[in-house]
Amino acid sequence: MDVEDATLRWPLEPRRPDPPLQEDAALRDLLAHRRKRAFDAACSAACYTLGVRLGLRNGALPAWLPTAPPWARQAMRAGHASGLAIAGEGLAQPGR
């Protein structure tokens, strides 16, 4: 095994900030300030997935979320809670 293995370097390298998620911009353009938008299953799934990704990174929900349709807010909050639970950052920490 090479001495320069990534696992050996990891604790010594400073943590880089996470890059912004591209899905956030696309969903913001589609959903922000559109509370009356009809339910869209594909959009809802994308909201849930973005919420999970943000939760896994321990990131905050987007600032535009309160202006999105109710179904989009609910999907993103559910995904965010799932991501936090998976990462062990949520209130309900399984196995503890």
Buried (B, 14 or more C-beta within 10 A) or exposed (E): EEEEEEEEEEEEEEEEEEEEBEBBEEBBEBBBEEEEBEEBEEBBEBBBBBBBBBBBBEBEBBEBBEBBBEBBBBBBBBBBBBBBBEBEEBEEEEEE
